[in-house]
Amino acid sequence: MELVVDADTCPVADALAVEMVERKGLGHPDTVCDAVAEAFAAGLARVYAERFGGVLHHNVDKVLLAGGASAPRFGGGRILEPFSLHLAGRATERVGDETVPVADIGRTAVHDWFSAHLPEVTFHDVVRVRVLTRPGSTDLASLYRRAATRGGVLANDTSVGVGFAPLSRLERIVDAAERTLTDPGLRSSWPWLGADVKVMGVRVGTRITLTVACAFVDRHVTDVDDYLRKKALVADRVRATAHTLASQDIDVVVNAADDPETGDVYLTVTGLSAEAGDDGQAGRGNRVNGLITPMRPMTIESYAGKNAVTHVGKLYNVIAGLVAEDVVRQLPEVAGATCTLVSRIGEPVSSPQACHVRLVLAGGTGVHRLRSPVERVVSDHLARAHELWRDMLTGRIVTDRWPLVRRDISQGDA
């Protein structure tokens, strides 16, 4: 592995003149597709591990949500046509004489995810599921079998992963705003608040503006005046959440496309825009840290639905994020870090082609003095690459959030 460690001449994100950050929320069609793909992959990994002692070849990272049709109205509307989720990709379906019920695993994963995260959605009335997976290609599947003779798990793609730390203030505000609005406790007390939320944050100098799209559930809204009162509550809640992270005044705009005079407001039957033609696709939403950050280094490589054993499209994005987080956490001289990893198909996952760690230094420390401790962090995480799938199945590492490691449930972490 070629390791490059250098210092960035650019300021940390908080010092940029302009910053833009987005988070697509829990019920956004793209987020649903990513979450369903992840649930499907986790379900396959569990079955493979339980039945065959290890995770077999699979990549179920192609999910499409085709929107339905609805007729929302104040006091309660109706669903005219359910929306559909199409799950595609590759998965091992047969081992010797034993068949793996891949389609059943996929359908169960979707149902269980909706039950756990969107219990207010009457699943069988609103959602249709089609599983379109096929067996994997012979050459990629063989990488699993060749691992024993090549010194470890082999990368099944040539791909780039990127991670950075810490989050900027605006990034934390956007993340907190969405999570506040989709918190189960809040949605339980505010049943008119739908789960389809998107937050866009823009900072110009010190001025921050949050634009929030938030679906309202029609049967819990009586008329336009009631809608506007409840929309004001959403704005107040977002503003209060933001003020826990920033002292200055923050502009909050909710459902900017509303036209109250004509009654054209953001009403839905289910709290999801997917019910009325808003489509979604895996890979178009949040990156592995739960945010879309165009002012930061990013890759369009999607993590969702890829296997957590050999697919570097998932592994390297996770590892890069963990490296960046630990470099900042362990080295007080470092104010920020970005890690970029690139693989080569067929080579061990633990031996990337190259690794670039770019540091933002907090003091006068020379970057050459930090190379050895940074290299130790990188080596430690790459050495554990073969264990990440277990961490993901147990929930120690969770994608679409930051930090990736849930230290509250991991051994030895406080």
Secondary structure, DSSP 8 states (H G I E B T S, - for coil): -EEEEEE-SS--GGGSSEEEEEEE-TTSHHHHHHHHHHHHHHHHHHHHHHHHSS--SEEEEEEEEE--EEE--TT--EEEE-EEEEEEEEE--EETTEE--HHHHHHHHHHHHHHHH-TTS-HHHHEEEEE--B---HHHHHHHHHHHHHTS-B-SS--EEEEEES--HHHHHHHHHHHHHT-HHHHHH-TTEEEEEEEEEEEETTEEEEEEEEEEEGGG--SHHHHHHHHHHHHHHHHHHHHTT--S-EEEEE-TT-BGGGTB--EESSS-GGGGT--EETTSS--TTS-B-TTS-------TTB-TTT-HHHHHHHHHHHHHHHHHHH-TTEEEEEEEEE--TTSBTTS-SEEEEEEEESSS--GGGGHHHHHHHHHHHHHTGGGHHHHHHHTSB-SSSSSSB-TTTSTT--
